[in-house]
Amino acid sequence: MMEAPCGIHALYVAVLGKVGRRTAVDDSAKTRDELIDEVQRLRRQVAERQTGGKQPICGTHSNDAALLHTILANVPIIIFALDRNGIITLSEGRGLETLGLQPKADVGRSLFEVHPEVPGVGEMFQRFLTSESGCDHIELGGVTLEIWHTPLRNSQAETVGMAGIAIDVTQRELAEQQLRREQHLMQRMLESHEQDRRLIACEIHDGLVQDATAAQMQLEALLQTGKLPPGPDRETVHMAAELVRKSVVEARQLIGGLRPPILDELGIVPAIEYLVEGRRDQGLSIELSVEVQFDRLEPLLEATIYRIVQEAVGNVVRHSGSRRAAIRLKQAGDQIHVEVEDWGVGFDPAEVSEKRFGLQGIRERARLLRGRASIDSVPGKGTRVFVDLPIAYALGDEESAMNWSDA
């Protein structure tokens, strides 16, 4: 095995020596090699965080102690160790300043005495002793610490304590919380947008379409009575009836574009089938493949899948030049896989203008529901849109999607 660079060997010897000076360090012990590997990995992650991925330049082992001291004095991390009874045997690093502590100040004191405010500190310490290396997050004095920990064992594989590296991730946690809040807000806005579309569609259906349909029936009934003899008046009424009929058809197409009632009534699969039939009537041949186990999904998730398929199929009609497309909807565990493919002219995704919101809208809709979308296209070889969405998505704070059936 390669020698551990950059003070790792010195750190291991120092930690294990402080935990139990009766313990002899066996250079050939497997547990020692594993610990060196673990601490080396943790050290590398810390170094990459501080250097942007650049590897530090290491000197000889004679410089290890000075290098380690420089790291601990300048990098905001905490290196600590405890014996099996919870007595602090090592406490170093500039990161202690964030907690209002000083290096070495708490050496010799019990963890339970120094940090009694940490909930379940005893159970946590026992878990650190008995588990393998891992990572945990704890709140300490208003600071969120990411702790990479590992048990310490002697040459007889007996656990003599534990050691770890703690990193202050408070700002990162705050940024992630803010991102989650913003995503939650965008989800609610998207829900509201879909609700508005649904209400507008209902208003058109219950108002304009019903009235126009009634007018069409009256005009057709007048034509059938025979009260209008052949001539200009009959032709005018016939033309009016035809215009009203076309208006009803277009209004129903508008309703389908806004939000087809079938989506709320029967769910996403019948809604996509309805969309496919409408496009087939317009001359587009679409192959539809559905492999799912669910009956219904959350309203926002169903609306998102429908909008993605609607936009992708619309792009086929508007831009691909192809009269053939395929839609695939598949459930794989807790994921929904959506794919729309055409065999048209294709394009270079890198050259798509940012002002073209169609593809970007697909990506954003997927992202807001913790999913991902990708577009695979080559000029002359068609286009494939891939979207993966989690069936169970988080709206935040145990809040579920709104119940549209009560709207």
C-alpha positions as CSV (number, residue, x, y, z in Angstrom):
1,M,0.0,0.0,0.0
2,M,1.2,3.5,-0.8
3,E,2.2,5.7,2.1
4,A,-0.4,8.2,3.3
5,P,0.7,11.7,2.4
6,C,0.3,15.1,3.8
7,G,0.4,14.4,7.5
8,I,-2.1,11.5,7.5
9,H,0.4,9.0,9.0
10,A,1.3,11.6,11.7
11,L,-2.3,12.3,12.4
12,Y,-3.1,8.6,12.8
13,V,-0.3,8.0,15.1
14,A,-1.1,11.1,17.1
15,V,-4.8,10.3,17.4
16,L,-4.3,6.7,18.3
17,G,-1.6,7.5,20.7
18,K,-3.8,10.1,22.5
19,V,-6.7,7.7,22.7
20,G,-4.7,5.0,24.4
21,R,-1.0,5.1,25.0
22,R,-1.0,1.5,26.0
23,T,-1.9,0.6,22.5
24,A,0.9,-0.4,20.2
25,V,0.6,0.7,16.6
26,D,1.0,-2.3,14.3
27,D,2.1,-1.0,10.9
28,S,0.8,-4.1,9.2
29,A,-2.6,-4.2,10.9
30,K,-5.4,-4.1,8.4
31,T,-7.4,-1.8,10.6
32,R,-4.6,0.8,10.6
33,D,-4.5,0.7,6.8
34,E,-8.2,1.2,6.6
35,L,-8.1,4.1,9.0
36,I,-5.3,5.8,7.1
37,D,-7.3,5.3,3.9
38,E,-10.4,6.8,5.6
39,V,-8.7,9.8,7.1
40,Q,-6.8,10.3,3.8
41,R,-10.1,10.4,1.9
42,L,-11.6,12.9,4.4
43,R,-8.4,15.0,4.2
44,R,-8.6,15.0,0.4
45,Q,-12.3,16.1,0.5
46,V,-11.5,18.9,2.8
47,A,-8.5,20.0,0.7
48,E,-10.6,19.9,-2.5
49,R,-13.3,22.1,-0.8
50,Q,-10.6,24.7,0.0
51,T,-8.5,24.5,-3.2
52,G,-11.3,24.0,-5.8
53,G,-10.1,20.5,-6.6
54,K,-6.4,21.3,-6.8
55,Q,-4.2,18.8,-4.9
56,P,-1.9,20.2,-2.3
57,I,1.8,19.9,-2.8
58,C,3.2,17.5,-0.2
59,G,6.6,17.4,1.2
60,T,8.5,14.6,2.9
61,H,7.4,13.0,6.2
62,S,9.8,15.3,8.0
63,N,7.5,18.2,7.0
64,D,4.3,16.4,7.8
65,A,3.9,17.9,11.3
66,A,4.5,21.5,10.0
67,L,2.1,20.9,7.1
68,L,-0.6,19.5,9.4
69,H,-0.1,22.4,11.8
70,T,-0.6,24.9,8.9
71,I,-3.7,23.1,7.8
72,L,-5.3,23.1,11.2
73,A,-4.4,26.7,11.9
74,N,-5.8,28.1,8.6
75,V,-8.5,25.7,7.3
76,P,-11.9,26.1,9.1
77,I,-12.2,22.4,10.1
78,I,-12.1,20.6,13.4
79,I,-10.2,17.4,14.0
80,F,-11.2,15.6,17.1
81,A,-10.9,12.2,18.9
82,L,-12.4,10.6,22.0
83,D,-11.7,7.5,23.9
84,R,-14.2,4.7,24.4
85,N,-15.6,6.5,27.6
86,G,-16.3,9.8,25.7
87,I,-13.2,11.7,27.0
88,I,-11.9,14.2,24.5
89,T,-8.3,13.3,23.6
90,L,-7.8,15.5,20.6
91,S,-9.4,18.9,19.7
92,E,-7.7,20.9,17.0
93,G,-8.5,23.2,14.1
94,R,-9.5,26.7,13.3
95,G,-13.1,25.6,13.0
96,L,-13.3,25.6,16.8
97,E,-13.5,29.4,16.7
98,T,-17.0,29.2,15.2
99,L,-18.1,27.3,18.3
100,G,-16.4,29.8,20.6
101,L,-13.8,27.1,21.6
102,Q,-10.1,27.0,21.6
103,P,-7.8,24.2,20.4
104,K,-6.9,21.7,23.2
105,A,-9.1,23.6,25.7
106,D,-11.5,20.7,26.2
107,V,-8.9,17.8,26.1
108,G,-9.4,15.6,29.1
109,R,-13.1,16.6,29.6
110,S,-16.1,14.4,28.9
111,L,-18.1,15.0,25.7
112,F,-21.2,14.8,27.8
113,E,-19.9,17.6,30.0
114,V,-18.8,19.9,27.1
115,H,-21.8,19.5,24.9
116,P,-24.8,18.5,27.1
117,E,-27.1,20.6,24.8
118,V,-26.8,18.1,21.9
119,P,-30.0,16.0,21.8
120,G,-29.1,12.3,22.1
121,V,-25.4,12.9,22.4
122,G,-24.9,9.6,24.3
123,E,-26.7,7.5,21.6
124,M,-24.8,9.3,18.9
125,F,-21.5,8.7,20.5
126,Q,-22.2,5.0,20.9
127,R,-23.3,4.8,17.3
128,F,-20.0,6.4,16.2
129,L,-18.1,3.8,18.2
130,T,-19.9,0.8,16.9
131,S,-20.6,1.7,13.3
132,E,-18.3,1.9,10.4
133,S,-17.0,5.2,8.9
134,G,-19.8,7.6,7.9
135,C,-21.1,11.1,7.8
136,D,-23.6,12.8,10.0
137,H,-25.0,16.4,10.5
138,I,-25.6,17.9,14.0
139,E,-26.6,21.3,15.2
140,L,-24.2,22.8,17.8
141,G,-24.6,26.3,19.1
142,G,-26.5,27.5,16.1
143,V,-23.8,26.0,13.8
144,T,-24.5,23.0,11.4
145,L,-21.6,20.6,11.4
146,E,-21.0,17.9,8.8
147,I,-19.1,15.2,10.7
148,W,-17.0,12.5,9.0
149,H,-16.3,9.9,11.7
150,T,-14.6,6.6,12.1
151,P,-14.0,4.2,15.0
152,L,-10.4,3.8,16.2
153,R,-9.2,0.2,16.7
154,N,-5.9,-1.2,18.0
155,S,-3.9,-4.0,16.6
156,Q,-6.2,-6.6,18.2
157,A,-9.2,-4.9,16.4
158,E,-10.6,-3.7,19.7
159,T,-12.4,-0.3,19.5
160,V,-10.5,2.2,21.7
161,G,-12.3,5.3,20.6
162,M,-13.4,7.3,17.6
163,A,-12.0,10.2,15.6
164,G,-13.5,12.5,13.0
165,I,-13.3,15.7,11.0
166,A,-16.1,18.4,11.4
167,I,-16.8,21.0,8.8
168,D,-19.0,24.0,9.3
169,V,-21.7,23.7,6.6
170,T,-24.2,26.3,8.1
171,Q,-24.1,28.6,5.0
172,R,-24.5,25.7,2.7
173,E,-27.5,24.4,4.7
174,L,-29.1,27.9,4.7
175,A,-28.6,28.1,0.9
176,E,-30.2,24.7,0.4
177,Q,-33.1,25.6,2.7
178,Q,-33.6,28.8,0.6
179,L,-33.5,26.8,-2.6
180,R,-36.1,24.4,-1.2
181,R,-38.3,27.3,-0.2
182,E,-38.0,28.8,-3.7
183,Q,-38.8,25.5,-5.3
184,H,-41.8,25.1,-3.1
185,L,-43.0,28.6,-4.0
186,M,-42.5,27.8,-7.7
187,Q,-44.4,24.6,-7.3
188,R,-47.3,26.5,-5.7
189,M,-47.2,29.1,-8.5
190,L,-47.3,26.3,-11.1
191,E,-50.3,24.7,-9.3
192,S,-52.0,28.1,-9.3
193,H,-51.2,28.5,-13.0
194,E,-52.7,25.1,-13.8
195,Q,-55.8,26.0,-11.7
196,D,-56.3,29.2,-13.6
197,R,-56.1,27.3,-16.9
198,R,-58.6,24.8,-15.6
199,L,-61.0,27.6,-14.6
200,I,-60.7,29.4,-17.9
201,A,-61.3,26.1,-19.7
202,C,-64.4,25.5,-17.6
203,E,-65.7,29.0,-18.3
204,I,-65.3,28.6,-22.1
205,H,-67.0,25.2,-22.0
206,D,-69.9,26.2,-19.8
207,G,-70.4,29.6,-21.5
208,L,-69.2,30.1,-25.0
209,V,-69.3,26.4,-26.2
210,Q,-72.7,25.8,-24.7
211,D,-74.2,29.0,-26.2
212,A,-72.6,28.4,-29.6
213,T,-73.7,24.8,-29.7
214,A,-77.3,25.9,-28.9
215,A,-77.1,28.5,-31.8
216,Q,-75.8,25.8,-34.1
217,M,-78.7,23.5,-33.3
218,Q,-81.2,26.3,-33.8
219,L,-79.8,27.1,-37.2
220,E,-79.6,23.5,-38.3
221,A,-83.2,23.0,-37.1
222,L,-84.3,26.0,-39.2
223,L,-82.7,24.5,-42.3
224,Q,-84.4,21.2,-41.7
225,T,-87.9,22.6,-41.3
226,G,-88.0,23.5,-45.0
227,K,-89.4,27.0,-44.2
228,L,-86.5,28.6,-46.0
229,P,-86.8,28.0,-49.7
230,P,-83.7,27.6,-51.8
231,G,-82.1,30.9,-52.4
232,P,-79.7,33.5,-50.9
233,D,-81.4,33.5,-47.5
234,R,-81.0,29.7,-47.1
235,E,-77.4,29.9,-48.2
236,T,-76.7,32.6,-45.7
237,V,-78.3,30.6,-42.8
238,H,-76.4,27.5,-44.0
239,M,-73.1,29.5,-44.0
240,A,-73.9,30.8,-40.5
241,A,-74.5,27.3,-39.1
242,E,-71.2,26.1,-40.6
243,L,-69.3,29.0,-39.1
244,V,-70.8,28.3,-35.7
245,R,-70.0,24.6,-36.0
246,K,-66.3,25.5,-36.7
247,S,-66.3,27.9,-33.8
248,V,-67.5,25.1,-31.5
249,V,-64.7,22.8,-32.8
250,E,-62.0,25.4,-32.3
251,A,-63.3,26.3,-28.8
252,R,-63.1,22.6,-27.8
253,Q,-59.6,22.5,-29.2
254,L,-58.8,25.6,-27.1
255,I,-60.2,23.9,-24.0
256,G,-58.0,20.9,-24.7
257,G,-55.0,23.1,-25.0
258,L,-55.7,24.9,-21.8
259,R,-56.5,21.9,-19.7
260,P,-58.5,18.9,-21.0
261,P,-61.3,18.0,-18.6
262,I,-60.3,14.3,-19.1
263,L,-57.1,15.0,-17.2
264,D,-58.9,15.9,-14.0
265,E,-61.7,13.3,-14.5
266,L,-59.7,10.2,-15.6
267,G,-56.0,11.0,-15.1
268,I,-52.8,11.3,-17.1
269,V,-53.0,8.1,-19.3
270,P,-56.4,8.9,-20.8
271,A,-55.4,12.5,-21.2
272,I,-52.3,11.5,-23.2
273,E,-54.5,9.1,-25.3
274,Y,-56.9,12.1,-25.9
275,L,-53.9,14.2,-27.0
276,V,-52.7,11.5,-29.3
277,E,-56.1,11.1,-31.0
278,G,-56.3,14.8,-31.6
279,R,-52.9,14.9,-33.3
280,R,-53.7,11.8,-35.4
281,D,-56.8,13.7,-36.7
282,Q,-54.3,16.4,-37.8
283,G,-52.3,13.9,-39.8
284,L,-49.5,13.0,-37.3
285,S,-48.9,9.3,-36.8
286,I,-48.1,8.7,-33.1
287,E,-47.1,5.4,-31.5
288,L,-48.1,5.4,-27.8
289,S,-46.6,2.9,-25.3
290,V,-47.7,2.9,-21.7
291,E,-46.2,0.6,-19.0
292,V,-47.4,1.9,-15.6
293,Q,-49.0,0.4,-12.4
294,F,-50.6,3.5,-11.0
295,D,-54.2,4.6,-11.5
296,R,-53.8,8.3,-10.6
297,L,-51.0,10.6,-9.5
298,E,-50.8,13.9,-7.7
299,P,-52.6,16.6,-9.7
300,L,-49.5,18.7,-10.2
301,L,-47.5,15.7,-11.3
302,E,-50.1,14.7,-13.8
303,A,-50.3,18.2,-15.1
304,T,-46.5,18.4,-15.4
305,I,-46.3,15.1,-17.4
306,Y,-49.2,16.3,-19.7
307,R,-47.6,19.7,-20.3
308,I,-44.2,18.1,-21.1
309,V,-45.8,15.6,-23.6
310,Q,-47.9,18.4,-25.0
311,E,-45.0,20.7,-25.6
312,A,-42.8,17.9,-27.0
313,V,-45.5,16.8,-29.5
314,G,-46.1,20.4,-30.4
315,N,-42.5,20.8,-31.3
316,V,-42.7,17.7,-33.5
317,V,-45.5,19.4,-35.4
318,R,-44.0,22.8,-35.6
319,H,-40.3,22.1,-36.2
320,S,-39.4,18.5,-37.0
321,G,-41.0,18.2,-40.4
322,S,-41.8,14.6,-39.4
323,R,-45.2,13.0,-39.7
324,R,-44.3,10.3,-37.3
325,A,-43.6,10.3,-33.5
326,A,-43.5,8.0,-30.5
327,I,-44.6,8.6,-26.9
328,R,-43.4,6.3,-24.2
329,L,-44.6,6.4,-20.6
330,K,-43.1,3.9,-18.2
331,Q,-43.0,3.4,-14.5
332,A,-39.8,2.1,-13.0
333,G,-40.1,1.8,-9.2
334,D,-40.7,5.2,-7.8
335,Q,-39.8,7.0,-11.0
336,I,-41.9,7.9,-14.1
337,H,-40.0,7.9,-17.4
338,V,-41.4,10.0,-20.2
339,E,-39.9,9.9,-23.7
340,V,-41.1,11.6,-26.9
341,E,-39.2,10.8,-30.1
342,D,-39.5,11.9,-33.7
343,W,-37.7,11.1,-36.9
344,G,-37.5,14.7,-38.3
345,V,-34.8,17.2,-39.2
346,G,-33.3,17.4,-35.8
347,F,-31.2,20.3,-34.5
348,D,-28.1,21.2,-32.5
349,P,-29.3,21.8,-28.9
350,A,-26.3,24.1,-28.2
351,E,-27.5,26.5,-30.9
352,V,-31.1,26.8,-29.6
353,S,-31.8,30.4,-28.6
354,E,-32.5,31.2,-25.0
355,K,-35.6,33.0,-26.2
356,R,-37.1,29.7,-27.2
357,F,-38.9,28.7,-24.1
358,G,-40.3,25.3,-25.2
359,L,-37.3,23.1,-24.3
360,Q,-36.3,25.2,-21.4
361,G,-39.9,24.9,-20.1
362,I,-39.6,21.1,-20.2
363,R,-36.4,21.2,-18.2
364,E,-37.8,23.7,-15.6
365,R,-41.0,21.7,-15.1
366,A,-39.0,18.6,-14.5
367,R,-36.5,20.3,-12.1
368,L,-39.3,21.8,-10.0
369,L,-40.6,18.3,-9.2
370,R,-37.1,17.0,-8.4
371,G,-36.8,15.4,-11.8
372,R,-34.5,15.8,-14.7
373,A,-34.9,16.3,-18.5
374,S,-32.5,15.9,-21.4
375,I,-32.8,16.5,-25.1
376,D,-30.9,14.3,-27.5
377,S,-30.9,15.7,-31.1
378,V,-28.6,15.7,-34.1
379,P,-29.3,17.6,-37.3
380,G,-30.8,15.2,-39.8
381,K,-31.4,12.4,-37.3
382,G,-34.5,13.4,-35.3
383,T,-35.0,14.3,-31.7
384,R,-35.6,12.5,-28.4
385,V,-36.8,14.1,-25.2
386,F,-36.2,12.2,-22.0
387,V,-37.8,13.1,-18.7
388,D,-37.5,11.3,-15.3
389,L,-39.8,12.4,-12.5
390,P,-40.2,11.0,-9.0
391,I,-43.7,9.7,-8.2
392,A,-43.4,11.1,-4.7
393,Y,-42.1,14.6,-4.8
394,A,-41.7,17.0,-1.8
395,L,-43.8,20.2,-1.6
396,G,-42.1,20.9,1.8
397,D,-43.2,20.7,5.4
398,E,-45.5,17.7,5.0
399,E,-47.7,19.7,2.6
400,S,-49.4,17.8,-0.2
401,A,-50.6,19.0,-3.5
402,M,-53.8,21.0,-3.5
403,N,-57.1,19.1,-3.9
404,W,-58.4,20.5,-7.2
405,S,-61.6,18.5,-7.0
406,D,-62.7,20.9,-4.3
407,A,-61.9,24.0,-6.4
